[in-house]
Amino acid sequence: MADGTYHDSTHQADTLLHELAAAHGVGTSYWGWDGTQRSVPESTLRGVLAALGVPVEGPGELQRSLDETKVAPWRRTLPPVVVGREGQEHLVNVHVPHGSHATVRVIAEDGRRHEAEQRENWDPPLELDGVLTGRATFAVPDDLPLGWHTLVAETAGGVAECPLVVTPRRLQTTGALAGRRHWGLTAQLYSVRSLRSWGIGDFADLMDLAAISGQAGAGFVLVNPLHAAEPGPPVEDSPYLPSTRRFFNPLYLRVEEIPEHGYLDPAEQARIAQLAGQFEDANRSADHLDRNASFAAKLAALELVFRVRRGPARTQQFADFCSDQGPGLDDFALWCALAEQLAPDAPEWAGAAADPGTPYCAEQRVRLAGRIEFHRWLQWLCDQQLEAVQRSATQAGMEIGVIHDLAVGVKRGGSDAWTLDAVLAGGVTVGAPPDMFNQQGQDWTQPPWHPGRLAESGYTAYRDMLRTVLRHAGGIRVDHILGLFRLWWIPAGAGPGEGTYVYYDHEALIGILALEAQRAGAVVIGEDLGVFEPWVRDYLAERGIFGTSILWFEHDAGGPLAPERYRQQCLTSVNTHDLPPTAGYLAGVHVTLRESLGLLRRPVEEERAEAVAEQEAVLSLVRERGLLPADVSAGADVQRTVEALYAYTALTPSSLLGVALVDAVGETRTQNQPGTSTQYPNWCIPLAGPGGTVLLDSLAEDPRFRSLLDTVGTALHPGE
């Protein structure tokens, strides 16, 4: 009898746990990359629910949590935020004491008032804490303009407000590209250097790269995330593991381009020239990049320039920038100043300096005012140089210009994790389940947005991040855009394969992304590779978001996809930064590397055989289209094969074609090996080709570079 009671109790707890998980958007099972459905362990569900702030100890607590989840909306007069589409009526529930009267109106961004019409609602009232609560439904007008408005409800209990966001039905910038096709370079900026670089590619180098490719006919240049890392050495190498996604990395500043540099006295100018001169040999070297050395030298130079008195016009511009960026910039600059004083494991971070609003931090704002001003100033310089880059790109003939990359998340212990702690989830990290290229799964060590608290905040942090990235951009690439639908959460202490998907309000996140992009006049490209639910790509296309297609990954049941079947609303390329450059991929570098790092789950011979078979399947289609002679093998003529593969992508209807700069110069080394951190020098490989380092100074005349660009341009626009 006791055993039966225990079994019933356990079954009840499991049922409640799964019901509670579903109520909070936590997946209880998922389909793996191999087509197998897998159940999520109970320990994972409990860990994830705990990270969401949901009590889960024992059947009684599970039941109470489930009951509270069901009544939580009734405890609020208005929802935390309302996000809808333009031209569509949106119904909003208002909760008031049963029988009470309510009126609802919208105060638009421009100050105009719009009345909401009440609709019939026959939901029975609900008793909450001894109060009978009713629900009234109102229709938000369908003719509201795009933007961030305020929804106001007046009831007998007072006035309640919440943000109301009206988003585009479909991103208009996408439609503007219909009927036109563009190719553009994709590049890791830090790796692209010139003789004037400080060992690392910078904003001035990006300006030159845009000019070179724009003059060759490119419509855009897509770069890696330029988000800020630590405020000083040692800094994180990965651009996809930043300290913040809202602000930019001063490592990319070109010191000599700052106007105040010209007003330094001769000795100070000589000192900066000496600092820059330390990197003459490094610029020409194909060895691994050293961000720490470059950043240390730049910071020393920037300290000198910062002390130069600015003229009235520049002073006003700086003040306007700080005012426009508001408290977000202030808090970021405070974190930078504190991070210069406190070690990452200093006890203050968990105590006196736990968040920007503590009394200790208020004192530090005064004590560190000079350093805070310095870090604000660095962001202003980044903003100015990025503005110049985008202007130069469009002047070079690019219709789109610079496309910035938005990382999936931020690192623990960084600026965003500190300033935005209220809208991030603790006790979990983000990653990816096992797939064919990373058979052990991935843990990206990043804290995710907390879906509930992010909505409670009105998505302000998300909006502000997008606005900064889009401020001087022709487009934005959203890395792992599937994360705006669901993210793979891994509880602390669990392995990458022991996570589960947590679902987000994609209608809100994608809508706000489209709204901010439309206001900036930018296109949006979603990196929609990997495991995803079938309807996701259709949804993104409906909202005007471009997808991503990589030649090696596009298959159907019959094998590699014919070019005519590729998506039109898409950025199509031969490869991605998570694979070796095409010359290396054809040589099987990726299999050799993964085998050496212990990332394979089956014999290396099987991996090599499958890789060769997959490549040959694609190459056979390329040969069928007459782009590569049957007697030419990839190993015999690598450059010709690479050009044929890019010509093949031009046969697709895709509006955007990406040309990897590494392919244009013949690089073979892998830039990043997913699933590794210190085992491989990720993100530290400078641009080089068969003949050694490739610098911007000679790029335009490089025969291999010119040949590939001519091939793509001719294939995309024959007869021009």
N, C-alpha and C positions, 0 to 999 in steps of 0.2 A: 504493500500500500504506500509506504514511504517513497519507494522508487517511482511509483506512478505519479505521486504528487510532485516529486522533483522534476520529472519529465514534463508534466503539464506546466509547471512554473517556468521552466526553461523555454518551452515552446511559446508561452505567452510573452516572455521577455524578448525572444527573437522576433516575434510578430510585431510587438510594439516598437522595437528598435528599427525594423525595416520601414514601418509606417512613419515613424518620426523622421528617419533619414529622407524618405520621399517628400515629406512635407517641407523639408529645408533644402530641397534641391540636391541631395547627396545621392549619387548613384549606388545602387545595391548590387549591380552587375554591369558588365560591359563586354563589348565585342572586341577581341584582340585583333592584331594585324593579320593573323593567320585565319580569321573567320570563325574562331572558337569563342563561345560565350563563357565568361568566367564570373563566378560569384565573388563578391567582395567580402573579405574576412570580417567577423564581428569586431575584432580589435581595431581594424581600420575605421569602421563606421563609428565606433565610440570615440576614437581619437579625433576624427574630423568633426563630429558633432560637438565635442568639447571645445575644439578650436573656434567653432561658431558661437560658443557661449551657451550651449544647450546642455542642461543637466541630464545625465544618462545613467546614474548609479541605481541599479535595482529596478524591478518592475513598477514600484510605486512612483519613483521619480520619473521614469519613462512616461507613465500615464499622465502625470501632472504636466510634464513638458509638452506632451501631445495636446492636452486640453488647452494649455496656455497658447500654443501655436495657433489653434483654431479661433480663439477669441481675440488674439492680439489686434487684428485690424479694427475691432469694435471699440477698443480702448482709445482710439484716436478720432478726433473730429474729422481730420483730412488725412489722406495718405502722406507719407514723408515727401514724396515728389510724384509728379505726373508727367509722363513723357508720351507725346503723341505725334502723329504725322500731319503735315499740312493737308488741308482739304478734307480731313476726316473728322467726323464727330467722335468725341471721346466722352464716355460716361464715367462720372466720379461719384463714389459713395461718400456721404456725409453722415457722421454718427452723432446723434443728439439724444438728450433725455426723451423718452417716448412721448409723443404728442406735442413736442416743442416745434416751433417754426424756425426755418433756416432760409437764408438767402446767400447766393454765391455769385461772385463776379470775378472778372479777370482784369488785373492792372497790367497792361502791356508794357514792353520796354520803353515805348515812346510816351508813356504816361496815360494813354487813352484807356477808357473803361469799357469793358464788354460784359454784358449781363449773361449769366448762365440760366438756361431754362430747366425747370424741374420736370422730371419724368415720373411716371408711375413706378412704384416699388412696393411689392406685396410681401417682401421678406418679413417674417414675424419678428417682433422685438426680442431682445436677449437680455436676461438679467445678469448684470455684472456687479459684483460686490454690493448687492442689495439695491442697485439702481436699474430700472427697466430702461434699456437703451434701444432706440429705434434707428433705422437706416433710411435716409432719403437719397435719391439719385438725381444728379444734375448732369446736363449735357453741355460740355464745353463747346462754344461756337466753332463751326468748321471753317470759318473764314479768317481765323487769326493769322497774323503774319509769322514768319519764321522768327525764332528767338527765345530768349529766356524771360519769361513773364512771371507774374505772381498770381496765384489763385487764393482768393479771400472768401472765407465763410463767416457769416455773422449768425450767431445763435443766441439763445437766452443765456448761455453760459459765457458769452464773450465773443471775441474775434480770433479765428485761427487762420494761419497762412501756410502755404507751401509753394515751392517752385513749380512752374508749369513750363515745360520745354516743348516747343513746336519744332519738329525736325523735317527736313525735306522728304517728300515721298520717294524721290530718286535724286541722287547727286547730279547736279546739272553739268559739272565739269566733265563728267564721263560722256554725256551726250554731245558736248562740244567737240570731242575727239572722234565722233562717229564719222566714218568715211575717210579718215586720215590715219596714216600709220607712221610710227616713229621708231627709230632705234636709238639706243643710248648705251653709254658705258656704265658698267657696274664695277665699283672699285672700293677697296679698303684704303681709306684716305691716309692713315698713318704709314702705310707701306709705300706711298707714292711720293717720291722725294725729288728735289732739284739740288743744284749746287748751292742754293741759298738756304736750304732747309737747315734745321738744327737737329739733324739725325732722325727726325720724324716728319712725315708729311703734314702740312698745315693748311690754314685757310687760303693763304696766298697760292699754295700749290694747287688747291682745289679750283681757284679762280683760273689758273693757267690750264689745268686739265679741262675745265669747261670750255675755255676758249679754243683749245686745240681740237677737241671733239666737236664742238659747235661748228667750227669752220669746215670740218669734214662732213657735216650734214647731220650730226646727232641732234635729237630733240630733247634729250635729258641726260643727266648724269646721276646715278644712284649711288649713295655712299653708305658706309656702315654707320651705326648709331654714333652720334657726336656728344652723347650725354657726359656730364661731369663725373669724374671719379673722385678719389681722395684729394684734399686741397694741397697736398705735397707728397713727395716720395716717402715711402714706397707706395706705388699706385697699382691698381688692378689692371692687368693686361687686357682682359676681355671687354670689348665695347658693349657686350650683351649682359654684363654684370656691373652696371653703374651704381654710383652712390645716389643719383637722382636722375629721373627721366625728364624733369622740367627744365633744368639748366644745362649749360654747355661746358665743355672741357677746355679750360684755358691752355692746356697743352698744345692746342691747335692754333694759338695766336701766333701771328708773325710780328715779332717785336718791332722790327724796322718800319712796319706799316702804320704804327700808332703815331698820329700827328705830333704829339708831345716829344717823341723821340728826337725830332729835329731841333728841339730847344735845349737839349742837354749840353753841358759844357764839353769841350774837346776831350777832357780826361774821361768823362763818363761815357761818351760815345766810343772812345777807344776801348774802354772796359767791356762794353757790350759787343764790340767787334771781336774782342779777344774771346769772349764767351761763345760767340757764334763760330769762331774759327776752330774751336775744339772739335767740331763735328765735320770738318772737311773730309777726313778719312772715312768717318762713319757713313757719310752720305754715299760714298762710292763702294761701300762694303756690302756684300750679300749675306753677311752674317746676321744673326738674330738682332732685332731692334732692342734698344735699351731706353725705355720710356723714363726710367728714373733719372738717368743722367741728363736726358734732354729737358725734363721738367725742372730739375734742380737749377740748371743753367738759365732757363727761361724765367723762372721765378726771381732769380738774382737780378736779371736784367729788368724785369717788370717792376721790381721794388725801386729801382733807380728812376724809371719813367714815371712812376706813380707820384714821386715827390715834385715833379715839374708842375708849376702852377698853370692851371687851365685858364684860357681866355673866357670872357663873358658868354660867348655863344656856346662853347663846349661845356661850360659849367651848367648852363640852362638845359642843354641836351641830356646831360647826365642826371640832373634833377628830375627831368620829365620821365626818363627811363625808370628811375627808382620809384617814382610815384605811380607809374603805369603798372609795374610789376608788384607793387604793394607788399603786404606782410609776407607773402611767399618768398620773395627775395630777401627780406629782412631775416627771416628764420633760417634760410639756407646759408646766408652769410654768417649768421651767428654760429651755426653748426660748424662751418669751415673754421672760424676763429677758435671755437672750443676744441675742434679736432686737432688743431695745431698745438694745443696746450695739454690735452688729455690723451693718454694711450687708449687704444680701442677697448682694452679690458679694465680701464680705470673704474673704480667703484662709483664715481660720480654719475656715470651714465645710467646706472640703475637706481640712483638715489637723488641727490640734489639737482642733477641735470637730466632727470628722466624725461622731461619734455620741455618745449620752449617756454611754457608758461609758469615755471617754478620761480620762487623768489630768488634762488641762486642765479637762474638765467637772467632775471631782470637786473641783478647786480652786474653780471658779466656783460650785458649789453652796454653798460656805461663804461666799465673798465676796459673792454676790448673794442671800443668805438672805432679806433683807428684801423684795426684789423678787419672789422666788419665793413668799413668803408672800402678797404682794399678789395675785398672779395665781391662787393657790389660792383666796383669799378671794373674788375675782370669780366664780369658778365656783360657789362655795357660794351666793353671792347669786343667781346665775342659777337654780340648783337650787331655791332657796326660792321665788323668784317664779314659776317654772314650776309648782311644786307648788300654789301659790295659784291660778294660772290654771286648772288642771285641776279643782281643787275648786270654783271659782266656776262653771265650765262645767256640771258635773254638778248643782250646786245650782240652776242656771237651767233645769234640766229636760232637759239633753242626756243621752241614754243612752250615747253614745260619748265625747263631749267633744272635746278637741284631738287632731287627727291631724297628727303631725309628718311632714316630708318628709325622706327620706334621699337625699343627692346621690349621683351615680354614683361620684365619686372626689374627689381632693384636688389642690391645685396643687403643682407642683414648687417646692421651696424652702420649703415650709411645714412645720408641726409634724409632721404624720403622715409626710411624706416623709423627715423626719429621724429621728423616733423609731421608725418602722416600716420603715426602709430594708431590713431583713433579709427582709421578706416582700413587698416591692414589686419590680417588674422595672424595670431601667434600660435606657436606649437606645431606648425606645419610648414612645409616648403612646397614649391611648385616643381614639376618635372614632366616626364613623359613615360608612359608604359613601354614595355619591351616592343621593339619592332624589328624589321628585317635588317636594318643597319645598326641598331643598338640593342642587341639581343638580351641585355641585362637591364634595360630601362635607363632612364636618366633622372638625376636629381639636380636641378638647377640652383638649389640652395637659396631660393628667393621667396620672401613672404608674399602671399597673394592678397589681392583686394578682398576685404570681407564684404560679401554681396549685400548683406542687410545694412551694415553701418555705412557703406558707400552710398546706398540709396538714402539713408537717413540724413546724410550730409548734403543731399541734393546734387551729388556727382560733381561737386565743386573742384576737388583736387584733380579729377580726371579731365574736366573741361580746361582748367588752367594749364595742365601739362600739354594738352593738344594745342592750345593757343600759342604757347611758346615755341613748340617744335614747328608749327606751321607759319610762324611770324614772317619768315623770309624763305619760303619754300614754294616750289611749283607742284610738289606732291609729297605724299608720305607713304612709306611702306610699313605696314603693321606686321611685325614679326609674330608668327603663330597667332594669326587673327582668330583662330579657332578658340583661343583663350577668352574671347569676348562672349563665347557661347558656353564653354565649359573648360575648366582647368583640372589637371591631374594633381590632386593634393596628396602629399606624403606625410603622414604623422611623424613627429619627432621619434627617432630611434628605429624607424622602419626602413626597409630597402626600397629602391625606386619601383620595383614591381609590386609593392604592397600598398599602393595607393588606391584612390578612386576618383572619379570625376565629380566635381561640384559645379552645378549649373548656375549661370548668371542671367540677368535680365538683358538678353541680347537686343531686344527691341530698343531699350534705353541706350545701351552702350554703342551699338551701331548707329542709332539715330543721332546721338550727340556727336559722334565721329563725323558723320555726313554733314551735320549742321556746321561744325567748326571748319571743315574742309571747304564747304561751299562758300562760307564767308571769307575764307582766305584765297579763294579761287584756285584751289589745289585739287589734284586727282588723288585717289586713295587706292593703294594696291594692298591686298590682303595676301599674306603668305599662308595659303590654305593647303599646305602639304601635310602628309601624315594621315593618321586615323581620324575620320570625321563622319558624322551622320550624313546620309545622302542628301537631305534637304538643305544642308547648310550652304552649299555652293549656289543653289537656286535662289536662296534668300539673299545672299550677297549680291548676286547679279540683279535681282529685283531692286535693291537699294542703290545700284550704280557703283558698287565696289568692284574693282578689278581683282581677278584671281591671279594665281601664279602657276605656271606650267614649266616643269623641267623635263627636257627631252627624254632623259633616261627613265623617268618615273611615269610617263604617260602610256598606259596600257589599257586594253580591254581584254575580254576573254580570248580573243584571237591573237593577242600579242601586242607589239608596239602600235600605238595609235597612228592612223594615217593623218597626214598634216591637215587635210580638209576637215577633220573632226575635232580639231583643237577649238578652244573657246575664242570668240572674238574679243570679249571684254576681259583681256588677260595680258599679263606680262609673261612672255615666253622666252626662255633661254635654254642654252645647252646644259649649263651646270649651275651650282650654287656654292656658297662659301663653305658648306659642310661636306663638300666633296673635293677631291684634288682638282686642280685645273685639268682641262680636258686632255691635254697631252699626258698628264700623270694618270688620269683615269683610264685611258686607253692602255696604258702600260701596267695596269693593275696595282698601282701604288696604294690604293685604299685597302685592298685585301692584305697586302704585305704589312702595312702599318697596323691595321686592326689585329692581325695575327701576332705581331710583335708586342702589342700592348695587352694581350690576353682578353680581347673583346669578342672573340668568336665562341660560339657554342657548338660548332661542328667542325670536322676536319678541314684544314686549310685547302686541301686539294678540292674538296667539294665546293668551297667558296670560289676558288679560282675558276673552276669549270663553269659554274653558274654565271660568274661575271663575264667570262668570255662569250658564253652563249647569249647573254642579254645584249652585249655590245654588238655581236654579229647580227642579231635580229634587227637592231636599229640600222646598222650599216647596210644590210641587205635592202631595206626600204630606200635608203639614200642612193644606192646603186641603181635600183629600179627607176628612180626619177632622173637618172642620167647625170647625177651630180658628182659621182665618183666612179671611175672606170673599174670594171670587175677585176682587173689584174693588179689593182693598187691596194695593198694591205695597209692597215692603220700603222703598223710598225715600220713599214718601208717608207712612207711619206706622211709623217705626222701632221705637218702644216697643211698639206692638201686635204687630209682627212678632216681636220678641225674646220677648215673653211667650208668643206662640203656639208658638215653638220649644221653650221650656221646658215648656209644657203637653204638647207632643208627647213629650218625654222621659219624662213621667209615665205615658204609655201603655205604656212598656216594663215588663218584669217586674223590672228591676234593683232590688236591695235598697237601693242608695245613689244618690241624685241630688245632683250638685254644682251649686251656683248661684254663678257667678262674681260676686264683689262688684262688679267693674268693669261687668258687665252690669246690675247692679241700680241703678247710679247713672248709666248712660248714657255711660260713658267710651268714647272711640274710639281712643286712642293705643295703639300696640303696646308691651307691656312688655319683650319680648325678641325680637330677630331672630336666630335661629340662623345660624351661619356668619359672624358678625361679632364684633368686639371693640371697637375704638375708633371704628369707622365709624358707630355708632349708640349713643345713650345708654341702653344696656340696663340694666334694673333700677334706673333712676333716675327713673321716672315716678310722681309722687304721685297719689293717688286724686282724681279730678275728674270732673265731669259737664258738661253743656251750660252750666250756670250758673257754672262755676268750681270751685274746690276744695271737696271734700266732707269735712267733719270729723265725727268720732264724736259730738260734742256735739249735732248736729242730725240724725244719721243715722236714728234711729228715727221721726222725723217727716217724713222725706223722702218725698214722694208717689210718686215713681218707685220707690224702694226698697220701700216698703210694698206697692205694687201688684204688683210681681213676686213678692214673697214670698207675698202672698195668693193669687196665681195658682197658684204651685207647690204651696202647702199645700192649696188646694182641689182641684187636679187629682190630687194624690197621695192625699188622704183625702177624697173627695167625701162630702158629707152630714154631716161632723163640724163 
